[in-house]
């Protein structure tokens, strides 16, 4: 196991930031950590990195204590809103980071090229945009083939194209055996690019699994939008008991189990139906379901 | 070692870009020129070479200026990283906090050495140009040079400790100026007042010498004035404490950098990013 947390608990001035969190991350696994602001995502990451102490439980990073020299040599970090000294150029900053990891500083340009920053490498970081700083942050996280990458909201500040490039880069790293733990506010953003999703809410790990697992566990109702042919509205509404009219459209809500039976009732109406849409619960619905279950 | 040098290289570049190198060199050079010009008059009556007199003046200058430059360069070292948000990432690298501080110390000390070297160099050239026999004072100047670097190291490390304790650049700047005022200015005034009030009692004979040795700036002044023959040219504390053996003041200026660095590392270890 690359990362193991057992009953991890951390309180700040009496308020629980993390409450008995237990999880593991295996080699080559891409895990997304979701939660609202203040859910405990950054706190958990900082504990894994050994930046802040924890109250109770166990944490093992590559079998070593978090923050130990052994763990730090194998773990890379991209903080939320990553910052660098504005007076240094991207290239100089990258050379320093390479030397701090005991790597050859001549590899700095190649790293900046991997994140598409080679054009601005000789400009001071003070002149960079947020997205460019984020790329420098990502480039430094790639140094020395880390076994575990801890990325705190890595795609904030990136445009959709850069975001896709970023996930392609992560896929390559994971294929080489690196484990990735990344946090995000939005489930829509991480859906297809991670193997497993963890949802934190007020310090509790409220759900974990693949997107399909979460969808099944949430068992949220399905909505069906039925558009009757003009002139047949009244007959369709009468036939479909429980349907709610919303303008010209009739909305039906049913559970996953009832979905096929409901569809059969609608299709039985034949050419009285002009159009039909089946709307599965959205990713945001699933996320809200889990992240708000506790305490709200 | 490579990690320490990587930090030092980065810090040196930052200091160069922030004009700290230019500012500190210009400050030392300017004051050295002014002192050389002002100190060139009274030499004939003292019976020592011109450079030794210059060294005595430079000692008084260095006591004020070297700690000031050192504190100005160092107060931001930890607090600035906290404020910019660069510290958490740095601390996840396989580099210890002691190595980070040592890297910063090497860079800042190199800049300070350059500034002191340029300033003293100007003073020496001016003295030798006017009076070739001033060359006899070179050992005193050399002693002043390395003891100034040690004094600088002490106050750089104290600055790091302040920076780690304050955690905010504004707070650290205030603490640094306050410390400079107390250690360099008020401390001596307080001691002199106590000596006068004591009127040759047990404070003057027992406590006073240790009080002087305990302050790195006073130890620096004692060492340079006692070691040179120009004690008579210096007024105040130097004359009052002529009885303290040179090895004691030397021990103080050698011990202080180590002590201050230990303090800085301990304070930095307490910083939670």
Interface residues (C-beta under 8 A of the other chain):
Chain A: X46 X49 X50 X51 X52 X53 X69 X72 X73 X75 X76 X77 X78 X79 X81 X82 X83 X84 X85 X87 X88 X92 X93 X95 X96 X97 X99 X100 X101 X102 X124 X137 X140
Chain B: X2 X3 X5 X6 X7 X9 X10 X13 X14 X17 X18 X84 X85 X86 X88 X89 X91 X92 X93 X94 X95 X96 X272 X273
